[in-house]
Amino acid sequence: MSDDRLLDELTQRNRELETLVEIGKVLTSSLDLQEILNTIMEKVSLLLRAKTWSLLLADEQSGELTFEIVVSPVAERLKGLKLAPGEGVAGWVAEHGRPLLIPDVSRDPRFSRQVDVGFSFTTRSIVCAPVKSRDRILGVIELVNTLEDGGFAESDLKILSVIADYAAIAIENARNFKRVNELVITDDLTGLFNARHMHKLIDYEIERAERYGSAVSLVFIDLDRFKQVNDRFGHLVGSRVIAEVGKLIGRSIRRVDLAARYGGDEFVIVFPATDKQGALIVIENLREKLREHPFVADDGTSFSVTASFGLATFPADAATKADLIRLADSLMYEVKAESRDGVKSS
């Protein structure tokens, strides 16, 4: 080997080492998952000369892989696409937890042509590494075709494996941080926001409504005769009812709406940028679903649960957060005193 060639290789190795050190610093210094994914995208493109590459994240329950980051001419069409467990090279790597280098995919039965056919693409070579944390697969990073249209080398596989290890640490840290934050702002039993965090959200939505001249609607919900459920079936069943109602609320509201367990068997829903009529549509749908939902006690007894709803809207009904909450709460108690299983608005 000539001195010039040796010098070139040493220079390249030093550049790779410096980049890997930089990747490690950046990835392990952030707790924002999207920032981490963007960093991975930038550094992989910088260090490994691939025509196309993807980061696929694994679903813990189903084992499916989803294209989360895609650098490709067909990136917009590929992003969000799901692969069945074990499907293709990426699926094999996720299933076995081992990196894989395939210089010529036409000679490897693990390669699936489904994506090539669907997107009019031709895959020649692949290098793929698992993103793994303590034997748990978080996803895979897959590179397809080199810029020079040659095959990938063992050195590419080694570099990709190191990047994948850094990525695993960063993704796991970000997810753990998110879980801790969720524990601080959510109610353990229902998974909805807790009352303390809901107050912050109401402040924010009212401030935004004032800025843009829009409305915010708020509904107080109290389960009817809930004490009878506890007295008849016990507090364990009562807690299960609270949890089921919380999940029912979560499924029944829109993605933009905000729901919280306010305490005991009381719930609050905030409808951002929504007037009274818009909120009533969602509330009536929820009231009907709750009335029809079959609750079952430990002994198999089926029973139903209804609720009373009080609705108020800012700024039409109240000028401050305190007045808005007070009015919605008061209207809810009027429903309980008059009829139960109803909605009352100002």
C-alpha positions in Angstrom: 0.0 0.0 0.0 1.4 3.4 -1.0 2.1 6.1 1.6 -0.5 8.4 -0.1 -3.2 5.7 0.1 -2.3 4.9 3.7 -2.5 8.6 4.5 -5.9 8.9 2.8 -7.3 6.0 4.8 -6.0 7.3 8.1 -7.5 10.7 7.3 -10.8 9.1 6.5 -10.8 7.0 9.7 -10.0 10.1 11.8 -12.9 11.9 10.1 -15.2 9.0 10.9 -14.0 8.9 14.5 -14.5 12.6 15.0 -18.0 12.4 13.5 -18.9 9.5 15.7 -17.7 11.3 18.8 -19.8 14.3 17.8 -22.9 12.1 17.2 -22.5 10.6 20.7 -22.3 14.1 22.2 -25.3 15.5 20.4 -27.5 12.5 20.8 -26.9 11.9 24.5 -27.3 15.6 25.3 -30.9 15.9 24.1 -34.1 14.6 25.6 -36.4 15.8 22.7 -37.2 12.8 20.5 -37.8 14.8 17.4 -34.5 16.7 17.8 -32.8 13.3 18.3 -34.4 11.9 15.1 -33.4 14.9 13.1 -29.8 14.7 14.4 -29.7 11.0 13.4 -30.9 11.9 9.9 -28.2 14.7 9.5 -25.3 12.6 10.8 -26.1 9.4 8.9 -26.3 11.4 5.7 -22.9 13.1 6.5 -21.0 9.9 7.4 -22.4 7.1 5.2 -22.8 7.7 1.5 -26.1 6.0 0.8 -28.6 7.0 -1.9 -31.5 6.1 0.4 -31.8 5.4 4.1 -34.5 5.1 6.7 -35.0 4.9 10.4 -37.9 2.6 11.3 -39.3 2.6 14.8 -40.8 -0.6 16.3 -44.3 -0.8 17.9 -43.9 -2.5 21.3 -47.2 -4.3 21.1 -47.6 -5.3 17.5 -44.0 -5.6 16.5 -44.7 -3.6 13.3 -42.0 -1.3 12.0 -42.9 2.3 10.9 -40.9 4.4 8.6 -40.2 7.4 10.9 -37.4 9.1 9.0 -36.8 8.6 5.3 -34.1 10.2 3.1 -35.2 9.2 -0.4 -36.8 10.6 -3.6 -40.0 9.0 -2.4 -39.6 10.0 1.2 -43.1 11.6 1.5 -44.8 8.4 0.3 -42.7 6.1 2.4 -43.0 8.0 5.7 -45.5 6.4 7.9 -45.6 3.1 6.0 -45.7 0.1 8.2 -44.0 -3.3 7.8 -45.3 -6.4 9.3 -43.2 -8.2 11.9 -40.3 -10.0 10.2 -41.1 -8.5 6.8 -38.1 -7.8 4.6 -34.5 -7.2 5.7 -35.5 -4.6 8.2 -38.0 -7.0 9.7 -35.4 -9.7 9.9 -32.9 -7.5 11.6 -35.6 -6.3 14.2 -36.7 -9.9 14.8 -33.2 -11.3 15.3 -31.6 -8.2 16.8 -28.5 -8.6 14.6 -27.0 -6.2 12.0 -27.0 -7.4 8.4 -24.9 -6.5 5.3 -26.3 -7.7 1.9 -24.0 -6.6 -1.0 -26.5 -8.1 -3.6 -30.1 -8.4 -2.6 -31.0 -10.4 -5.6 -29.2 -13.3 -4.0 -30.8 -13.1 -0.5 -34.2 -14.6 0.2 -34.7 -12.2 3.2 -35.2 -9.3 0.8 -38.8 -8.3 0.0 -39.5 -6.5 -3.2 -42.8 -5.1 -2.0 -41.5 -1.6 -1.4 -39.5 -1.6 -4.7 -42.6 -2.6 -6.7 -44.9 -0.2 -4.9 -42.5 2.8 -5.4 -40.8 1.9 -8.7 -37.4 1.6 -7.0 -34.5 -0.7 -7.5 -32.6 -1.9 -4.5 -29.2 -3.4 -5.1 -27.5 -3.5 -1.7 -28.5 -3.0 1.9 -26.9 -2.5 5.2 -29.1 -2.5 8.3 -28.6 -2.3 12.0 -30.9 -2.8 15.0 -31.6 0.1 17.4 -31.5 -1.9 20.5 -31.7 -1.2 24.3 -31.1 -4.0 26.8 -32.2 -6.6 24.3 -35.3 -4.6 23.5 -35.7 -3.6 19.8 -36.6 0.1 19.4 -36.2 0.1 15.7 -33.7 -0.3 12.8 -31.6 1.9 10.6 -31.5 0.8 7.0 -29.3 2.1 4.2 -30.1 1.2 0.6 -27.6 1.5 -2.4 -24.4 3.5 -2.2 -23.9 6.7 -4.1 -21.5 5.0 -6.4 -23.9 2.1 -7.0 -21.5 -0.4 -5.6 -22.1 -2.6 -2.6 -21.7 -1.6 1.1 -18.6 -2.7 3.0 -18.0 -4.2 6.4 -16.7 -0.8 7.5 -20.1 0.7 6.7 -21.8 -1.9 8.8 -19.5 -1.2 11.8 -20.1 2.6 11.6 -23.9 2.1 11.2 -23.9 -0.2 14.2 -22.2 2.4 16.4 -24.7 5.1 15.3 -27.5 2.7 16.1 -26.2 2.1 19.6 -26.0 5.9 20.2 -29.5 6.3 18.8 -30.8 3.6 21.1 -29.5 5.3 24.2 -30.8 8.7 23.0 -34.3 7.4 22.1 -34.6 5.4 25.4 -33.6 8.5 27.4 -36.1 10.7 25.5 -38.9 8.2 26.0 -38.1 7.8 29.7 -38.1 11.6 30.2 -41.4 11.8 28.4 -42.9 9.1 30.7 -41.7 10.9 33.8 -43.3 14.2 32.5 -46.5 12.4 31.8 -46.7 11.1 35.3 -46.4 14.6 36.6 -49.3 16.0 34.5 -51.7 12.9 34.2 -54.1 11.1 36.4 -52.9 7.6 37.2 -56.3 6.0 37.1 -57.7 7.5 33.9 -54.7 8.6 31.9 -56.3 12.0 31.4 -54.7 15.2 32.6 -54.8 15.9 36.3 -56.5 19.0 37.8 -53.3 20.9 38.4 -52.2 20.7 34.8 -55.7 21.4 33.5 -55.6 24.7 35.2 -52.5 25.6 33.3 -54.1 24.5 30.0 -57.2 26.6 30.7 -55.0 29.7 31.4 -53.2 29.1 28.1 -56.4 28.6 26.0 -58.1 31.7 27.5 -55.0 33.7 26.7 -55.0 32.4 23.2 -58.7 33.1 22.8 -58.2 36.7 23.9 -55.3 37.1 21.5 -57.2 35.8 18.5 -60.8 36.8 19.4 -62.0 33.2 19.6 -64.0 31.2 22.1 -63.2 28.6 24.7 -65.9 26.2 26.0 -65.6 24.3 29.2 -67.8 21.5 30.6 -67.9 20.1 34.1 -69.0 16.4 34.3 -70.1 14.6 37.5 -71.2 11.0 37.5 -74.7 10.4 38.8 -75.3 8.5 42.0 -71.7 7.2 41.9 -71.8 6.6 45.7 -74.4 3.9 45.0 -71.9 2.1 42.7 -69.3 2.1 45.5 -71.8 1.0 48.1 -73.3 -1.8 46.0 -70.2 -3.2 44.2 -67.2 -2.0 46.3 -64.5 0.6 45.7 -62.5 -1.6 43.4 -65.4 -1.7 40.9 -65.9 2.0 41.5 -62.3 2.7 40.6 -62.7 0.6 37.4 -65.7 2.6 36.5 -63.7 5.9 36.8 -61.0 4.4 34.6 -63.5 3.3 32.0 -65.2 6.6 31.9 -61.9 8.3 31.5 -61.0 6.1 28.5 -64.5 6.7 27.1 -64.0 10.5 27.3 -60.6 10.2 25.7 -62.1 8.3 22.8 -65.1 10.6 22.4 -63.5 14.0 22.2 -61.7 15.5 19.3 -57.9 15.5 19.1 -57.7 19.2 19.9 -59.9 19.0 23.0 -58.4 18.6 26.5 -59.8 16.3 29.2 -58.9 15.9 32.9 -60.1 14.1 35.9 -60.8 16.9 38.2 -61.1 14.8 41.4 -63.2 11.9 42.6 -65.9 11.2 40.0 -65.6 14.7 38.4 -64.2 15.4 35.0 -63.5 18.6 33.0 -63.2 19.0 29.2 -61.9 22.1 27.5 -62.9 22.8 23.9 -60.3 25.3 22.4 -61.5 27.7 19.7 -65.0 26.3 20.1 -68.3 28.1 20.8 -71.2 26.7 22.8 -72.9 25.0 19.9 -69.8 23.2 18.7 -69.1 22.0 22.3 -72.7 20.8 22.7 -72.4 18.4 19.7 -69.4 16.7 21.3 -71.0 16.6 24.8 -74.3 15.1 23.6 -72.4 12.4 21.7 -70.4 11.6 24.9 -73.5 11.6 27.1 -75.2 9.1 24.8 -72.1 6.9 24.6 -71.8 6.9 28.4 -75.5 6.0 28.9 -75.2 3.1 26.5 -71.8 1.8 27.8 -72.1 -1.6 29.6 -70.3 -1.6 33.0 -69.8 -5.0 34.6 -69.2 -5.7 38.3 -67.0 -8.5 39.6 -70.0 -10.8 40.0 -71.0 -10.3 36.4 -73.8 -7.9 37.1 -74.2 -5.4 34.3 -75.1 -1.8 35.2 -75.2 1.6 33.6 -73.8 5.0 34.6 -75.0 8.5 33.6 -73.6 11.9 34.2 -74.6 15.5 34.6 -73.0 18.2 32.4 -72.6 21.9 32.9 -71.3 24.0 30.0 -70.0 27.6 29.9 -68.1 29.5 27.2 -65.5 32.3 27.4 -65.9 35.2 26.8 -69.7 35.0 26.1 -70.6 33.7 29.6 -67.5 34.6 31.7 -64.7 37.1 31.6 -62.1 35.1 33.6 -61.0 31.6 34.2 -62.4 31.5 37.7 -65.8 32.7 36.5 -65.8 30.2 33.7 -65.1 27.3 36.0 -67.5 28.5 38.7 -70.3 28.8 36.2 -69.8 25.4 34.5 -69.6 23.8 38.0 -72.8 25.6 39.1 -74.7 24.6 35.9 -73.6 20.9 36.4 -75.1 20.9 40.0 -78.3 22.4 38.7 -78.6 19.4 36.4 -78.0 17.0 39.3 -80.6 18.8 41.4 -83.3 18.8 38.6 -83.0 15.6 36.5 -79.5 14.2 36.2 -78.3 12.6 32.9 -78.5 16.0 31.2 -76.6 19.0 29.9 -77.2 22.6 30.9 -75.6 25.7 29.5 -76.0 29.3 30.3 
